[in-house]
């Protein structure tokens, strides 16, 4: 799962200085779309791992029940986090569209 603390935050002044360019200026700059895609891929991988753990538990092939439970719990938590991020983004979008210029 992507670490949310690694996503860079910018002030309004920094955004105005950077302009509207979305291309990275150096190798350490990563745009929001890439960060979001990476986070979604991490959640997808966690979900696939949880599905495999559940299938192994159902067929009796699980070697470590504790690790299987952790995998399922991690997938559940990462999905809840992704849903909350989506909800906040939609809420922000709706608020911006209601703003009168």
C-alpha positions in Angstrom: 0.0 0.0 0.0 1.3 3.4 -0.8 2.4 5.5 2.1 0.2 8.6 2.2 2.9 10.6 4.0 5.1 10.3 0.8 2.6 12.3 -1.3 4.0 15.8 -1.6 1.7 18.7 -0.6 2.0 22.1 -2.1 0.8 25.5 -0.9 -1.1 27.8 -3.3 2.0 29.9 -3.8 4.0 26.9 -4.8 1.3 25.8 -7.2 1.2 29.3 -8.8 5.0 29.3 -9.1 5.0 25.9 -10.8 2.3 26.9 -13.3 0.0 24.4 -14.9 2.7 22.1 -16.2 2.1 18.5 -15.0 5.4 17.1 -16.3 8.0 16.3 -13.7 10.9 18.7 -13.6 13.3 16.2 -12.1 13.3 12.6 -11.2 12.0 13.2 -7.7 8.8 15.0 -8.9 5.8 12.8 -9.3 2.4 14.1 -10.3 -0.8 13.3 -8.5 -2.1 11.0 -11.2 0.9 8.8 -10.9 0.6 8.7 -7.1 -3.1 7.8 -7.3 -2.5 5.1 -9.9 0.2 3.6 -7.7 -2.1 3.6 -4.7 -4.9 1.9 -6.6 -2.5 -0.7 -7.9 -1.3 -1.4 -4.3 -4.9 -1.8 -3.1 -5.6 -4.1 -6.0 -2.6 -6.2 -5.1 -3.7 -6.4 -1.5 -7.2 -7.5 -2.6 -5.7 -10.2 -4.8 -3.6 -11.4 -1.9 -6.6 -11.5 0.4 -8.6 -13.5 -2.2 -5.8 -16.0 -2.4 -5.6 -16.3 1.3 -9.3 -16.9 1.6 -9.2 -19.5 -1.1 -6.3 -21.2 0.7 -8.3 -21.2 3.9 -11.4 -22.6 2.2 -9.4 -25.5 0.6 -7.3 -26.2 3.8 -4.0 -25.3 2.1 -3.2 -22.4 4.4 0.1 -22.8 6.1 -0.1 -19.9 8.5 -3.5 -18.8 9.6 -2.2 -15.7 11.3 -0.6 -14.4 8.0 -3.8 -15.2 6.1 -5.8 -13.1 8.6 -3.3 -10.3 8.4 -3.5 -10.3 4.6 -7.3 -10.1 4.7 -7.2 -7.4 7.3 -4.7 -5.3 5.3 -6.8 -5.6 2.2 -9.9 -4.5 4.1 -8.1 -1.5 5.6 -6.5 -0.4 2.4 -9.9 -0.6 0.6 -11.6 1.5 3.3 -8.8 4.1 3.0 -9.1 4.2 -0.8 -12.9 4.7 -0.5 -12.4 7.6 2.0 -9.9 9.2 -0.3 -12.4 8.9 -3.2 -15.2 10.3 -1.1 -13.1 13.3 0.0 -12.0 13.9 -3.6 -15.7 13.8 -4.8 -16.7 16.1 -2.0 -14.0 18.6 -2.9 -15.0 18.4 -6.6 -18.6 19.1 -5.8 -17.6 22.0 -3.6 -15.5 23.5 -6.3 -18.3 23.2 -8.9 -20.6 25.0 -6.5 -18.2 27.9 -6.2 -19.4 31.0 -8.0 -16.9 33.1 -9.8 
